[in-house]
């Protein structure tokens, strides 16, 4: 899957339309429940190796504190 396709899917899942006005701040992010976030890795996949992870404990698409060892359905392995 190409990055553009992934972002389009992710935006759709988050309810963010390309033509819709942008909302500010955390309102753009999914809740942990929506993202199916867990504080532990899934197999070898974890937030620390995801392109969406923002050290030390944040994410571009999931709200709240994020563990570097966590995982969610928006996981995107860094190239």
Secondary structure, DSSP 8 states (H G I E B T S, - for coil): --HHHHHHHHHHHTT--SSS----GGGGSB-HHHHT-BSS-BTTB-GGGBTTEETTTEESSB-S---TT-B-TT--B--
